Amino acid sequence: MAQIDDTKINDIISAIQRVEFGSLVITVHEGEVTQIDTTEKKRYPLKPKVKRK
């Protein structure tokens, strides 16, 4: 298994800290981290609907 350098580890930790809701995908090729993708979701509370008469 290849050694993961500090830059990649710091980038992964930073990405985790930035995302409040979402996902983090780490792509590995031949035992090496080659890519980090983040998908962030924004969540908004639902407002109660007003019933019309």
N, CA, C and O atoms as a GROMACS GRO file, in nm:
protein
  212
    1MET      N    1   0.084  -0.118   0.000
    1MET     CA    2   0.000   0.000   0.000
    1MET      C    3   0.088   0.124   0.000
    1MET      O    4   0.188   0.130   0.072
    2ALA      N    5   0.050   0.222  -0.081
    2ALA     CA    6   0.129   0.346  -0.093
    2ALA      C    7   0.109   0.434   0.029
    2ALA      O    8   0.005   0.429   0.096
    3GLN      N    9   0.207   0.515   0.056
    3GLN     CA   10   0.202   0.613   0.164
    3GLN      C   11   0.119   0.732   0.117
    3GLN      O   12   0.135   0.777   0.003
    4ILE      N   13   0.030   0.786   0.202
    4ILE     CA   14  -0.049   0.904   0.166
    4ILE      C   15   0.023   1.026   0.220
    4ILE      O   16   0.050   1.035   0.340
    5ASP      N   17   0.054   1.121   0.132
    5ASP     CA   18   0.129   1.238   0.179
    5ASP      C   19   0.040   1.334   0.257
    5ASP      O   20  -0.083   1.332   0.245
    6ASP      N   21   0.103   1.419   0.336
    6ASP     CA   22   0.032   1.511   0.426
    6ASP      C   23  -0.061   1.606   0.352
    6ASP      O   24  -0.166   1.643   0.404
    7THR      N   25  -0.024   1.647   0.231
    7THR     CA   26  -0.109   1.739   0.154
    7THR      C   27  -0.244   1.675   0.125
    7THR      O   28  -0.348   1.740   0.140
    8LYS      N   29  -0.244   1.551   0.084
    8LYS     CA   30  -0.370   1.481   0.054
    8LYS      C   31  -0.453   1.461   0.180
    8LYS      O   32  -0.574   1.480   0.178
    9ILE      N   33  -0.389   1.424   0.289
    9ILE     CA   34  -0.460   1.406   0.416
    9ILE      C   35  -0.522   1.538   0.460
    9ILE      O   36  -0.638   1.541   0.501
   10ASN      N   37  -0.446   1.646   0.452
   10ASN     CA   38  -0.498   1.778   0.490
   10ASN      C   39  -0.613   1.821   0.400
   10ASN      O   40  -0.709   1.882   0.447
   11ASP      N   41  -0.604   1.792   0.271
   11ASP     CA   42  -0.714   1.825   0.178
   11ASP      C   43  -0.840   1.747   0.211
   11ASP      O   44  -0.951   1.801   0.204
   12ILE      N   45  -0.825   1.620   0.247
   12ILE     CA   46  -0.940   1.539   0.285
   12ILE      C   47  -1.004   1.592   0.412
   12ILE      O   48  -1.126   1.606   0.419
   13ILE      N   49  -0.924   1.621   0.513
   13ILE     CA   50  -0.976   1.674   0.639
   13ILE      C   51  -1.045   1.808   0.616
   13ILE      O   52  -1.152   1.833   0.672
   14SER      N   53  -0.985   1.893   0.535
   14SER     CA   54  -1.044   2.023   0.504
   14SER      C   55  -1.179   2.009   0.435
   14SER      O   56  -1.274   2.081   0.466
   15ALA      N   57  -1.188   1.916   0.342
   15ALA     CA   58  -1.314   1.892   0.270
   15ALA      C   59  -1.422   1.844   0.366
   15ALA      O   60  -1.538   1.886   0.356
   16ILE      N   61  -1.386   1.756   0.458
   16ILE     CA   62  -1.482   1.706   0.558
   16ILE      C   63  -1.533   1.821   0.644
   16ILE      O   64  -1.653   1.828   0.674
   17GLN      N   65  -1.445   1.909   0.684
   17GLN     CA   66  -1.482   2.020   0.772
   17GLN      C   67  -1.571   2.122   0.702
   17GLN      O   68  -1.652   2.187   0.767
   18ARG      N   69  -1.557   2.138   0.571
   18ARG     CA   70  -1.634   2.237   0.496
   18ARG      C   71  -1.777   2.193   0.467
   18ARG      O   72  -1.866   2.276   0.460
   19VAL      N   73  -1.800   2.063   0.450
   19VAL     CA   74  -1.931   2.014   0.409
   19VAL      C   75  -2.020   1.994   0.532
   19VAL      O   76  -1.987   1.915   0.620
   20GLU      N   77  -2.132   2.066   0.535
   20GLU     CA   78  -2.227   2.048   0.645
   20GLU      C   79  -2.323   1.933   0.614
   20GLU      O   80  -2.346   1.846   0.698
   21PHE      N   81  -2.379   1.935   0.494
   21PHE     CA   82  -2.464   1.826   0.445
   21PHE      C   83  -2.415   1.792   0.306
   21PHE      O   84  -2.403   1.880   0.221
   22GLY      N   85  -2.387   1.666   0.281
   22GLY     CA   86  -2.342   1.628   0.148
   22GLY      C   87  -2.257   1.503   0.151
   22GLY      O   88  -2.270   1.420   0.242
   23SER      N   89  -2.171   1.490   0.053
   23SER     CA   90  -2.088   1.370   0.046
   23SER      C   91  -1.947   1.405   0.000
   23SER      O   92  -1.923   1.508  -0.064
   24LEU      N   93  -1.856   1.317   0.036
   24LEU     CA   94  -1.716   1.330  -0.002
   24LEU      C   95  -1.676   1.199  -0.067
   24LEU      O   96  -1.692   1.092  -0.007
   25VAL      N   97  -1.624   1.206  -0.189
   25VAL     CA   98  -1.580   1.086  -0.261
   25VAL      C   99  -1.430   1.097  -0.283
   25VAL      O  100  -1.381   1.195  -0.340
   26ILE      N  101  -1.358   0.996  -0.238
   26ILE     CA  102  -1.213   0.992  -0.257
   26ILE      C  103  -1.184   0.884  -0.360
   26ILE      O  104  -1.216   0.767  -0.340
   27THR      N  105  -1.124   0.924  -0.471
   27THR     CA  106  -1.092   0.830  -0.579
   27THR      C  107  -0.948   0.782  -0.561
   27THR      O  108  -0.856   0.861  -0.542
   28VAL      N  109  -0.932   0.650  -0.566
   28VAL     CA  110  -0.801   0.588  -0.550
   28VAL      C  111  -0.768   0.510  -0.676
   28VAL      O  112  -0.851   0.435  -0.727
   29HIS      N  113  -0.647   0.528  -0.727
   29HIS     CA  114  -0.602   0.456  -0.847
   29HIS      C  115  -0.466   0.394  -0.815
   29HIS      O  116  -0.370   0.464  -0.782
   30GLU      N  117  -0.459   0.263  -0.826
   30GLU     CA  118  -0.336   0.189  -0.796
   30GLU      C  119  -0.281   0.224  -0.658
   30GLU      O  120  -0.160   0.242  -0.640
   31GLY      N  121  -0.371   0.235  -0.559
   31GLY     CA  122  -0.330   0.261  -0.422
   31GLY      C  123  -0.299   0.405  -0.389
   31GLY      O  124  -0.258   0.435  -0.277
   32GLU      N  125  -0.318   0.495  -0.484
   32GLU     CA  126  -0.288   0.637  -0.463
   32GLU      C  127  -0.417   0.718  -0.470
   32GLU      O  128  -0.501   0.695  -0.556
   33VAL      N  129  -0.432   0.814  -0.378
   33VAL     CA  130  -0.545   0.907  -0.385
   33VAL      C  131  -0.521   0.997  -0.506
   33VAL      O  132  -0.418   1.064  -0.515
   34THR      N  133  -0.616   0.997  -0.598
   34THR     CA  134  -0.598   1.076  -0.720
   34THR      C  135  -0.698   1.190  -0.733
   34THR      O  136  -0.678   1.282  -0.812
   35GLN      N  137  -0.807   1.184  -0.655
   35GLN     CA  138  -0.911   1.286  -0.672
   35GLN      C  139  -0.999   1.289  -0.549
   35GLN      O  140  -1.024   1.187  -0.485
   36ILE      N  141  -1.046   1.410  -0.515
   36ILE     CA  142  -1.142   1.429  -0.407
   36ILE      C  143  -1.258   1.510  -0.463
   36ILE      O  144  -1.239   1.620  -0.514
   37ASP      N  145  -1.380   1.455  -0.453
   37ASP     CA  146  -1.501   1.524  -0.499
   37ASP      C  147  -1.592   1.549  -0.380
   37ASP      O  148  -1.612   1.461  -0.296
   38THR      N  149  -1.646   1.669  -0.373
   38THR     CA  150  -1.745   1.697  -0.270
   38THR      C  151  -1.875   1.741  -0.336
   38THR      O  152  -1.874   1.813  -0.435
   39THR      N  153  -1.985   1.697  -0.279
   39THR     CA  154  -2.117   1.740  -0.322
   39THR      C  155  -2.185   1.794  -0.198
   39THR      O  156  -2.204   1.723  -0.100
   40GLU      N  157  -2.220   1.921  -0.203
   40GLU     CA  158  -2.282   1.983  -0.086
   40GLU      C  159  -2.430   2.006  -0.113
   40GLU      O  160  -2.469   2.046  -0.223
   41LYS      N  161  -2.509   1.981  -0.012
   41LYS     CA  162  -2.653   2.002  -0.021
   41LYS      C  163  -2.691   2.118   0.070
   41LYS      O  164  -2.638   2.130   0.180
   42LYS      N  165  -2.780   2.199   0.024
   42LYS     CA  166  -2.836   2.306   0.107
   42LYS      C  167  -2.974   2.264   0.148
   42LYS      O  168  -3.055   2.225   0.063
   43ARG      N  169  -3.003   2.270   0.275
   43ARG     CA  170  -3.134   2.228   0.324
   43ARG      C  171  -3.207   2.348   0.381
   43ARG      O  172  -3.149   2.429   0.455
   44TYR      N  173  -3.334   2.359   0.346
   44TYR     CA  174  -3.418   2.470   0.391
   44TYR      C  175  -3.539   2.412   0.462
   44TYR      O  176  -3.598   2.315   0.415
   45PRO      N  177  -3.576   2.471   0.576
   45PRO     CA  178  -3.694   2.419   0.646
   45PRO      C  179  -3.821   2.446   0.566
   45PRO      O  180  -3.832   2.549   0.500
   46LEU      N  181  -3.916   2.354   0.572
   46LEU     CA  182  -4.042   2.371   0.504
   46LEU      C  183  -4.129   2.466   0.583
   46LEU      O  184  -4.135   2.460   0.706
   47LYS      N  185  -4.196   2.555   0.512
   47LYS     CA  186  -4.290   2.645   0.576
   47LYS      C  187  -4.427   2.577   0.578
   47LYS      O  188  -4.466   2.515   0.479
   48PRO      N  189  -4.499   2.588   0.689
   48PRO     CA  190  -4.633   2.528   0.691
   48PRO      C  191  -4.724   2.595   0.587
   48PRO      O  192  -4.723   2.717   0.570
   49LYS      N  193  -4.802   2.512   0.520
   49LYS     CA  194  -4.894   2.566   0.419
   49LYS      C  195  -5.014   2.628   0.488
   49LYS      O  196  -5.066   2.576   0.587
   50VAL      N  197  -5.056   2.741   0.434
   50VAL     CA  198  -5.175   2.810   0.486
   50VAL      C  199  -5.298   2.754   0.414
   50VAL      O  200  -5.303   2.754   0.291
   51LYS      N  201  -5.395   2.708   0.492
   51LYS     CA  202  -5.517   2.653   0.431
   51LYS      C  203  -5.606   2.768   0.386
   51LYS      O  204  -5.630   2.861   0.462
   52ARG      N  205  -5.654   2.760   0.264
   52ARG     CA  206  -5.745   2.861   0.210
   52ARG      C  207  -5.886   2.811   0.218
   52ARG      O  208  -5.914   2.693   0.195
   53LYS      N  209  -5.976   2.900   0.252
   53LYS     CA  210  -6.118   2.862   0.263
   53LYS      C  211  -6.196   2.907   0.145
   53LYS      O  212  -6.317   2.884   0.138
   0.00000   0.00000   0.00000
